[in-house]
Structures are given as structure tokens and as C-alpha cells.
């Protein structure tokens, strides 16, 4: 029961009984899923039996603190033509809470703090991998709380159990998604039925909880993620609107931060399938709002959630899915700069980062190095990612291996992997006329224009990767020569070709100097004499 709601109704009792049509108000509350069918039936039966409005109103005043918050009653009063009474109730609520602005939100009374601590600890168990089998443990816990709640007769204790059961069920829905099991391996029909059953049980609990607003907020964000799994993004966005409508009447809290994180998750999934700047901006906006909800939380909680938000944002900026797949989309220069800032924030919270989170961090570092053409370091960080994945038996390993193979193929070909584009070049459908995608990239011309200097460290990595392959090498007088620099199209690297070597029958040979590169038939001519470069000869007019 909400103590504040009980107090407010006592303050406005006389006006309520004199001015409000109780059955009209009850119908509005029922339509908004604030009161349940059993209470609505009770009031309807009283009306049919000839009970006066005064008697029905008194029954409502007695029971409403168990069903709704002040903001829900405020909304229902306005809908039923009782705006004057609604405003008076709001003024009283503000004076009692010391708040100002929109209608004061009641987050459910004395139970709410204990519920938030319970939710925080539950999420921490999952985040810190303290449960050996999270889904099994959560299912067992949910059944126990459900049983105890059904047997409980004391209203306040029953309400507390309902609040905590709601949180357990929400985290139970989250766990396999956060492990990406339902995206790496699509859910079976049985899994879908089980998840639907969990959501339906949560809906049944709304009227039992201390804050139906927060309960609805939690439910509809989870429903939207279910829709994202089915790629029903329009339906999912409708569910998000309902969640946000409930959230706008609640104060900043951990549950609200969690809601914004789920919304960012939803838009990340949408971006994976339909990458465009509008979706990216939605993700970034909601994630940043979510970070603002953590102000009243303990430092360790802020640290954990800040890292989670940063991962979601940096992966989107670098065009990566939550499974560590590369989204065939262009990374903007602005996205690179934002990613550097987000990774720096994660580094500030390094002591609180788990191995699971470090996996995402190193994967993002690898991707950042790749798109800035530091392939050697990209491989380095990708290998660190793989090591963590192996140690933790991560289901991301498949995609990490694919990414390593992708980087290796780029090294073998002597190519930069991903071209860049400005955000302005990315239209609403995700298309760009500037740069090629990961799968289409055949040269680094676009990157080279922005980054004309390629490090010798990168050159060495390219050379080493080609020791076991003859791809794109040239044979002159029986000698196989490496053409790394000119395959890259880099004048600066070509000038350092004397640092690379050739081999004959698998053995290193003399270090040659490039004499010239004949663009037409792509042949190399070598000389023992040092040489200079002719831009037109190397790259053609206008390059």
C-alpha cells in the first residue's frame, strides 16, 4: 500500500465524495489497467445493488492506495472531468514532497527502497557472474517467491513479494538475451512459450505491486525486446511509448535507468538490421538519458551501469552487433571520436569491469584500430578478446574467430579493412556514396587520403602475414617478390620497401629496392640501386 496515496485521499476525501462520479472514475482506472477486474466487478455489483455514490466512493478511497499511485489517479481524474480536484491533489502532494513541476510521482511507498536494493543486488549477481547457472537459479527463485506470495495473507508482505517477484521475472527474461543465446541460437517454440508465460505473469502482478507505473514500465520494455527478436520493430516502438508514458511520471531510479538501457538495447538491435543515422541517434539519446538516472545510486552501481551504457553506445558507433559481428556499414569520423571518448570512460572504471565486460572492451578496441587502419593492433586486441572468450566459454567466440579471420585476410592482401565516411554522408536508409563497406572493400584509397602515413609496424605485420602465401606476389627471374606497399597504394610505405624481404625456395633473400611500378599491367621492376618515386607513375594522374 502507498502511504502517500492514503494520505492524499484523506486530504481530498470531502471533495472526492462530493464531486466525483465513482463508477466513471473506476471505469477510467480499469481501462488504464490500474485496477483489476475483481475490484471493478465489486464496484459494479455495489452500483447494481443500489449502493449510493457516497458508499462506493468510500470503498474506492479505502482500496485505491493498494492499486495506484498519485500520478495514475491524477491522470484518471483529469480524464473524467475532475481537473480542479486533480490540481488540488497535486498541490498537496508537492507540498508534502517538496517537489515542483509535473504531477508528483509516487513510487510505491515504504516497500520501494527495499525493492530497489533487491533489484540492484540481483542485477549485480548477473553482472558479476556470481550465479553458476543464472537461468536455472532465477527460475527456482521465481517459483519460490510466487508460491510464498500466493500463500501470504498480510497485504503489505504480499505486496513486497509481488514487487520482488516482478524483478526476478524481469531479470530472468534479460539473462539469456544479455548472454546473446537467443540471438546466436534463435529461441525454440518452447522457449518462446516460456518467455510469453513470464510476461503474462508479470502483467498479472501489476495491481499487486507497490507501483503499477514502474511495473508497467518494466513489462513493456521487455515486451519491446521480444518484438525486436522477431524483427517487429514498429510494434516494439509502440510498446516503448507505453513504457515511456509510465516512466515520465516517475522519479529517477535504478529501474528507470534499466528501462533506458533496454530502450538502447532495442535500438541497437534495430540498427543491426536497418542501420541508419536516425536509429543511431535514438540509441545515443536514450543511453545518455539513462546515465542521468543513476545520480542517486552508490558509486559501484553507477560504475557498473555506466560501463554497460558505454558498451552499447560504442558498439553502435563502430557498427558492431552485440554478438561481436561487424555490421556491413560505414563508420563515421565522428563515430570514431565518440568511440575514443566512451572507451576512455570505461578505462576510468576499469577496476569494476568484469571479464565479460572486458571482452566487449577489447573487441571495441580492435574494431577502432581496424577502422583507423592500425591492423597490427587490431589483431592484438582481437586476440585478447578471443583469450577472454575461451576462458569464459563465451558464446561470442564464433564471431570473434570470424573477425580474426577477416583481419588476417586483410593483412594477407595488404589491404586496409574499412573505409570511412562522414555522418553527413550517411542517409536515413544507411547508404553512403563515399566509402565501401567491410565486405566490399578492395582498397584503402579513401582511408589513404585521410591517413597518408602508414606505420612500419603495420608494414611489418603485413609482411609477416604473407610469409606463408604467394597471393599477390610477383615472380621475376625465378624470385618471388613481396609487393606489399604498392598493393596498399601507399607512397610512404612503398618508400620503405627496402625494409621488407623476398624469399627463394622459402628462404629469406636480399632486401630489394623498388625501382618503379608500371601501373598499366601492375608489374614491379626492381633494381639494386636506390630510387625515387614518380607520383604519376605510381598512382596515376589525379590520385
Secondary structure, DSSP 8 states (H G I E B T S, - for coil): --HHHHHHHHHTHHHHHHH--HHHHHHHHHHTTSS-HHHHHHHHHHHHTT--HHHHHHHHHHHHHHH--HHHHHHHHHHTT-HHHHHHHHHHHHHHHT--SS------TTHHHHHHHHHHHHHHHHHTT-STTHHHHHHHHHHHHHHHHHH--SHHHHHHHHHHHHHHHHHHHHHHHHTTHHHHTT--HHHHHHHHHHHHHHHHHGGGSS-HHHHHHHHHHHHHHHHHHTT-HHHHHHHHHHHHHHHTTS-S-HHHHHHHHHHHHHHHHHHHHS--HHHHHHHHHHHHHHHGGGTTS-HHHHHHHHHHHHHHHHHHHTTB-TTS-B-SS-EEHHHHHHHHHHHHHHHHTGGG--HHHHHHHHHHHHHHHHHTT-HHHHHHHHHHHHHHHHHTT-TTHHHHHHHHHHHHHHHHHT-----EE-GGG--TTS--SS---TTT----HHHHHH-----HHHHHHHHHHTTT--TT-EEETTEEE--HHHHHT-HHHHTTGGGS--EETTEE----EEEEEETTTTEEEEESS-----HHHHH-TT-
